[in-house]
Amino acid sequence: YDGIYRNIMRESTGNPQAINLYDSNAAAGIPSKGLLQVIDPTFAAYHVKGTAFDVWNPVSNIVAACNYAAHRYGSMDNVSSAY
């Protein structure tokens, strides 16, 4: 929980409608969205069956991001900067 909370606060300050329109992803046309600032291709690849297929849905955004972090870093607890 602590790793999830820490990353949510860093990425979106808890705003489920947050969108980053200024970074390299946005410049490429795929802005980061939601609580954990997930781009659409990452969301699609790491979406968890049984959750809404909606990057803006807070639960779906969190579990997709955690699924990605688990595959890439071992756990969301191991993420300490933008990913």
Backbone as CSV, one residue per row, in Angstrom:
resi,resn,N_x,N_y,N_z,CA_x,CA_y,CA_z,C_x,C_y,C_z
1,TYR,0.815,-1.198,0.000,0.000,0.000,0.000,0.859,1.263,0.000
2,ASP,1.913,1.288,0.794,2.740,2.497,0.885,3.335,2.880,-0.461
3,GLY,3.831,1.890,-1.217,4.401,2.176,-2.528,3.355,2.705,-3.500
4,ILE,2.175,2.147,-3.459,1.087,2.617,-4.324,0.732,4.056,-3.964
5,TYR,0.517,4.293,-2.680,0.152,5.639,-2.230,1.237,6.656,-2.585
6,ARG,2.486,6.322,-2.311,3.603,7.229,-2.599,3.640,7.593,-4.090
7,ASN,3.451,6.605,-4.948,3.492,6.861,-6.378,2.275,7.635,-6.872
8,ILE,1.116,7.366,-6.317,-0.078,8.144,-6.673,0.131,9.606,-6.326
9,MET,0.623,9.854,-5.136,0.810,11.247,-4.716,1.866,11.952,-5.577
10,ARG,2.901,11.241,-5.976,3.928,11.841,-6.825,3.404,12.065,-8.253
11,GLU,2.680,11.103,-8.771,2.256,11.158,-10.169,1.057,12.070,-10.410
12,SER,0.067,12.061,-9.504,-1.179,12.794,-9.781,-1.720,13.573,-8.588
13,THR,-1.035,13.568,-7.492,-1.515,14.122,-6.213,-2.926,13.638,-5.876
14,GLY,-3.247,12.422,-6.310,-4.526,11.816,-5.974,-5.682,12.208,-6.872
15,ASN,-5.398,12.866,-7.984,-6.447,13.285,-8.913,-6.641,12.214,-9.988
16,PRO,-7.782,11.484,-9.972,-7.985,10.428,-10.968,-8.179,10.953,-12.387
17,GLN,-8.377,12.262,-12.532,-8.540,12.852,-13.861,-7.262,13.570,-14.335
18,ALA,-6.157,13.356,-13.638,-4.896,13.999,-14.018,-4.448,13.526,-15.395
19,ILE,-3.909,14.460,-16.167,-3.349,14.135,-17.479,-2.112,15.004,-17.681
20,ASN,-1.058,14.376,-18.185,0.188,15.095,-18.431,0.251,15.423,-19.918
21,LEU,0.129,16.680,-20.228,0.131,17.124,-21.628,1.469,17.719,-22.045
22,TYR,2.517,17.522,-21.224,3.778,18.231,-21.463,5.016,17.359,-21.592
23,ASP,4.945,16.073,-21.276,6.159,15.257,-21.328,6.356,14.616,-22.699
24,SER,7.360,13.763,-22.807,7.670,13.130,-24.094,6.539,12.228,-24.575
25,ASN,5.820,11.593,-23.658,4.679,10.773,-24.067,3.602,11.645,-24.708
26,ALA,3.323,12.784,-24.089,2.315,13.694,-24.643,2.764,14.207,-26.012
27,ALA,4.039,14.527,-26.149,4.561,14.998,-27.434,4.396,13.939,-28.518
28,ALA,4.419,12.660,-28.112,4.228,11.556,-29.045,2.754,11.237,-29.270
29,GLY,1.869,11.991,-28.597,0.430,11.801,-28.778,-0.196,10.787,-27.845
30,ILE,0.543,10.346,-26.824,-0.006,9.371,-25.874,0.236,9.854,-24.444
31,PRO,-0.546,10.853,-24.012,-0.325,11.424,-22.678,-0.590,10.424,-21.559
32,SER,0.109,10.626,-20.469,-0.083,9.827,-19.261,-1.375,10.268,-18.583
33,LYS,-2.132,9.280,-18.072,-3.466,9.569,-17.549,-3.720,8.892,-16.210
34,GLY,-4.546,9.532,-15.401,-5.071,8.923,-14.198,-4.172,8.999,-12.987
35,LEU,-4.563,8.260,-11.971,-3.885,8.302,-10.677,-2.395,7.979,-10.770
36,LEU,-2.052,6.988,-11.578,-0.655,6.576,-11.675,-0.042,6.913,-13.030
37,GLN,-0.694,7.816,-13.762,-0.150,8.363,-15.003,0.312,7.270,-15.967
38,VAL,-0.646,6.474,-16.402,-0.415,5.361,-17.312,-0.735,5.803,-18.732
39,ILE,0.132,5.433,-19.682,-0.180,5.718,-21.088,-1.053,4.587,-21.629
40,ASP,-1.834,4.900,-22.658,-2.801,3.930,-23.180,-2.178,2.588,-23.584
41,PRO,-1.037,2.551,-24.300,-0.474,1.245,-24.658,-0.063,0.405,-23.447
42,THR,0.468,1.046,-22.425,0.834,0.312,-21.209,-0.416,-0.188,-20.506
43,PHE,-1.442,0.662,-20.455,-2.703,0.240,-19.846,-3.252,-0.987,-20.571
44,ALA,-3.277,-0.945,-21.892,-3.810,-2.066,-22.669,-3.003,-3.348,-22.430
45,ALA,-1.693,-3.218,-22.352,-0.830,-4.387,-22.175,-0.927,-4.984,-20.774
46,TYR,-1.167,-4.153,-19.772,-1.140,-4.621,-18.382,-2.494,-4.561,-17.680
47,HIS,-3.549,-4.305,-18.446,-4.907,-4.300,-17.895,-5.174,-5.621,-17.184
48,VAL,-5.860,-5.553,-16.066,-6.182,-6.749,-15.290,-7.624,-7.145,-15.575
49,LYS,-7.781,-8.358,-16.085,-9.108,-8.891,-16.383,-10.004,-8.786,-15.158
50,GLY,-11.239,-8.386,-15.392,-12.197,-8.233,-14.302,-12.348,-6.789,-13.853
51,THR,-11.437,-5.919,-14.330,-11.571,-4.484,-14.062,-12.025,-3.807,-15.344
52,ALA,-12.600,-2.632,-15.196,-13.079,-1.887,-16.366,-11.909,-1.595,-17.313
53,PHE,-12.158,-1.717,-18.609,-11.116,-1.371,-19.587,-11.212,0.128,-19.830
54,ASP,-10.785,0.880,-18.822,-10.906,2.343,-18.817,-9.748,2.911,-18.011
55,VAL,-8.797,3.530,-18.700,-7.612,4.069,-18.040,-7.967,5.107,-16.976
56,TRP,-9.112,5.753,-17.109,-9.547,6.777,-16.147,-10.176,6.175,-14.902
57,ASN,-10.576,4.918,-14.939,-11.171,4.267,-13.780,-10.071,4.080,-12.733
58,PRO,-10.254,4.621,-11.531,-9.178,4.567,-10.538,-8.684,3.155,-10.222
59,VAL,-9.593,2.217,-10.046,-9.182,0.844,-9.733,-8.424,0.245,-10.916
60,SER,-8.955,0.408,-12.113,-8.304,-0.138,-13.299,-6.926,0.471,-13.508
61,ASN,-6.806,1.784,-13.287,-5.539,2.481,-13.444,-4.517,1.952,-12.437
62,ILE,-4.930,1.805,-11.204,-4.016,1.327,-10.162,-3.555,-0.098,-10.436
63,VAL,-4.480,-0.993,-10.731,-4.060,-2.392,-10.895,-3.244,-2.596,-12.166
64,ALA,-3.543,-1.861,-13.227,-2.714,-1.962,-14.438,-1.308,-1.446,-14.161
65,ALA,-1.209,-0.314,-13.459,0.103,0.243,-13.124,0.872,-0.697,-12.195
66,CYS,0.188,-1.287,-11.230,0.856,-2.223,-10.324,1.296,-3.481,-11.062
67,ASN,0.489,-3.942,-11.994,0.841,-5.096,-12.809,2.098,-4.785,-13.630
68,TYR,2.119,-3.614,-14.245,3.303,-3.170,-14.992,4.524,-3.094,-14.077
69,ALA,4.379,-2.450,-12.926,5.502,-2.292,-11.991,6.006,-3.649,-11.511
70,ALA,5.107,-4.581,-11.280,5.519,-5.918,-10.847,6.350,-6.602,-11.924
71,HIS,5.924,-6.467,-13.176,6.676,-7.078,-14.273,8.017,-6.392,-14.514
72,ARG,8.035,-5.080,-14.400,9.251,-4.315,-14.725,10.210,-4.161,-13.548
73,TYR,9.675,-3.938,-12.347,10.500,-3.612,-11.179,10.387,-4.606,-10.024
74,GLY,9.511,-5.570,-10.153,9.315,-6.537,-9.076,8.162,-6.194,-8.152
75,SER,7.864,-4.890,-8.016,6.792,-4.423,-7.139,6.668,-2.911,-7.264
76,MET,5.503,-2.391,-6.984,5.323,-0.941,-6.936,6.187,-0.347,-5.819
77,ASP,6.487,-1.137,-4.816,7.350,-0.675,-3.724,8.751,-0.319,-4.216
78,ASN,9.154,-0.860,-5.345,10.492,-0.609,-5.887,10.542,0.587,-6.832
79,VAL,9.421,1.259,-7.046,9.361,2.404,-7.941,9.524,3.667,-7.099
80,SER,10.560,4.434,-7.396,10.800,5.641,-6.592,10.917,6.890,-7.440
81,SER,10.555,6.769,-8.722,10.538,7.931,-9.617,9.579,7.617,-10.759
82,ALA,9.397,8.562,-11.637,8.510,8.316,-12.780,8.959,7.058,-13.499
83,TYR,8.008,6.280,-13.954,8.339,5.009,-14.620,7.804,4.965,-16.024
